[in-house]
């Protein structure tokens, strides 16, 4: 039996394989769904993605299923609760940013705002080295999000979001997933 070829960032960890094969780069729409990915990308900043994947269900419980109105209503007691929750990343700045981002998201159609920055014409990466960390599109997305009050949304985080929800297809040329959606 032939082993499937995957993007170079995928390790043998089951969480990575499932995320890569079933989710990463596939189109995601809906405000709460895009908000979840934005929040997780912010939490990932400076950490390994496997850490976030392994805590993802805990994040969903702790952040009310990433319901924008529910998270926007979080107060200091929720911040304290989250800082004490070993099931999530206990970083005050990131927790407060996610709450602030939910409040900012109440005033926009987040999915439409993000998808306006789609770049379906980006070149097909041959290797992992061909995948950029940020692009003009991610810089523009980060700038627009920041102008609307979002935090922890620099161009690199914005590009990771774009990759995660299918605004760009950065599966490398010989990856089995490329072209399946």
Secondary structure, DSSP 8 states (H G I E B T S, - for coil): -------TT--S-HHHHHHHHHTTTS---SHHHHHHHHHHHHHHTTS-HHHHHHHHHHHHHHTGGG-HHHHHT--HHHHHHHHT-TTS---HHHHHHHHHHHHHHTTS-HHHHHHTT--TT----SSGGGS-S--HHHHHHHHHHHHTT--S--HHHHHHHHHHTTSS----TT-TTTT--
